[in-house]
Amino acid sequence: MSAFKLHTLKQKLWAIVAASFVARVVMFFTLPNTASSLAPDENTYAILAKWISESKPASGFPGYGDRLYLSSRSIIIPASTFIRLGMDELDAVRVTSSIYGFLALCIVAFLCTKSARFLPTGVESKKNEPLVVTLLLVYAFLPSHFVWSNLGLRESPNEFWLITCFLGVFFLYQEGQSKKALITVLISISIICTFSSRPQVGWVLVVTL
């Protein structure tokens, strides 16, 4: 049994990530086959993804024109690809959203392990570990992240690209960073994709940076 014990902070954090993956798979198969009452908007995104998968012009989408497409491309384009592969449109937007949410958690866990080296060593380090683990656990399963990122909404891609942008900033200012040009490209892509998730958030991000 000792082989299954989690000894290091890194092992504990990635165990939370693994548990989140399993929980996401379970939730996907337990969600209703119709739009959830928690998020009726996911049906609109599902219909739009189906519309785009059929190569219909976004400008002709009933009731919205191309406005909704332009502000939600981060979820619609991947979801429409899943639909072309044979997936149901509602499942497609849910899977896309869940993948974004899971990847966002992976990035946060990665940042935690990278930042752990700045924690004090010895006794103080052992005191800080439970706090880091608890914070990641709360983030991984907090309804505002876990539940909403399993529904077909654009909040999940918006969150992912925001975190990716700040991940890029984190690496850009590391001492001795030799890949600044590549990281700058990553930050630029993240900003563009944030605008393609929530334009308002994109403007806030640009002003903040």
N, C-alpha and C positions, 0 to 999 in steps of 0.2 A: 504493500500500500504506500510505502514511502516514495515510490517512484511517481505517484500521482500527486504528491504534495507540491504546492506552489511556494517556492522558497524565495525567489527574487521578485522585485517590484515589476520587472518586465513580464515575468510569467503571469503574475496576477492581473496585470492590465490586459494582456492578450487573451487571458481566460474570459474576461468580461466581454471582449470583442467576439469570441467564439460563442459565448452564451447568447449574445445579441443576434448572431447569425441564425442560431437554432430557433430562437423566439420569433424571428422574422419569417422563417419558413412556415412555422406553425400558424402564425397569424395570417399569412397569405392564404392558406387553405381553409381558414375558419371565417374569413370575411364573407359577407353575403355576395351573391352574384349580381346584385344591383347596387347602385350608388349608396354609400353609407349615409345614414341620417346625420352623422357627425360632420360630413363634408359632401353635401349634394353637388358642389361644384365639380367634383371629380368626374361626374357624368358628362359635363360640358367639355372637359379636357379630353375625355375618351372619344367623344364624337368628333372633336377637332382633329385628334390624332388619326382617326379612321379616315376623315376627309382628306388629310394630307397624304396618307398612305395610298390613296386612290389617285394621287397626282392631280387633284382638283386645286384650282387657284385659291390661295388663302383669302384673296379679296372678295371671293364669292361666298365665304362662310356665312350662313344665315344669322342675322342679328348682330354680328360683330365685325364683319369684313375682315381685314387683315390685322386689326388692332390687337386682338387677343393672341393671334399667332406670333406677332412680332414681340410681344411681351412675355411669351411663355415657350419660346423655341427650345430652351434648355431641356424641357421635359417632352415637348411634342415631337421633336425630331427623333430622339432615341425610341420613344414609344411607337411612332409610326413605322420604324424599322422592325420592331418586334411584331407589329401587326402584319407586315409584309411577310414575315417568317411563319405566319399562321396563328399567332396568338390573338385571343379575344381583346377588343379594344380597352375594356375596363381593366382586365388583367395586365395589359401592356403598360398603362400609365401607373398602375400600382407597383409593378415590378421595377419600372424605371425609378419611381420615387424611392422605393425601398433600397435599391442599389446605391442611389445618391446618399441616403441616410446612413447606410452601412459604411460607405467609403469615408463619409465625414467623421464617423466614429473612429475609423482606422487612423485617420490623420491626427485626431486629437490624442489617441493612444500613443501614436508615434512621437508627437510633440512632448507628451508627458515623459516618455522614456528618454528623449533627447535632453529634456530640461532637468531630469533627475540628477545629472552629474553636477548641477549647480547647488544641489541640496547639501547641507552640512553632513559631514561623515560621522561615523560612530553612533553614539546614543541618540543624538539629535535626528540623524537620518531615519532611525527606526521609529521615531515619534512622528515624523512627517509622512512616512509611507502610508499608514492607514488613511490619512487625510486625502492623499492623492488618489488612492484606490476608491475611497468613498465618493469623491467628486466625479470620477469617471463612471462609477456605477450609477450615480444619480443621473448623470447626463445620458448614459446609454438607455435607461429605462424610464426616464421622465416622460409622462404622456405628451408634453409639448414637443418632444423629439421623436420618441419611439412610435407612438400611435399615429401622429400626423405624417411621419415619414413613411408609413406603410400604406397611406391612402394616396390616391392619384392626384396630388396637389403640387403646385410649384414651389411651396415653401421649402421642400427638401432640396431640390437643386439650388435654390437660392442660398440656403445654408451652406451647402457643399462648396459652392464657388466663393463665398465669403471666406470660409475657413482656408480654402486653397490659396486665396489671395494673401491672407495674413501668414500662411506657411511660407509663401514666397518671400514676403518681407522679412520673416524670421531668418531665412537663409541668406538673403541679400546683405544683411548687416552683420553676418558672422565674420569674425576676424580671419583674414587670409582667404576669403572666398574668391575662388578662381573662375567661377562660372556665372558671373554677374549678368552677362548678356543673355544666357539661357534662362536664368531666373527672371529677368526683366520681361522676357517673352511670356513666361508662365503667368506672371502678374497681369500682364496686358490681356492675355486670353481670359483669365479669371474675371477681370473687370468687364470685358465684353459679354461673357456668359452671365454675369450678375445682372447686367442690363437686360439680357434675354430671359431672365427669370422674374425680376421685379425692377423696372426702370427707376422707380423712386429710391429703392435701396442702392441701386447702382450710383445714383447721384450722391447719396449720403456717403458711400464708400469713397468716391473720388474726392469729395471735399475733405473727408477724414484723412486720406493719404496725403 
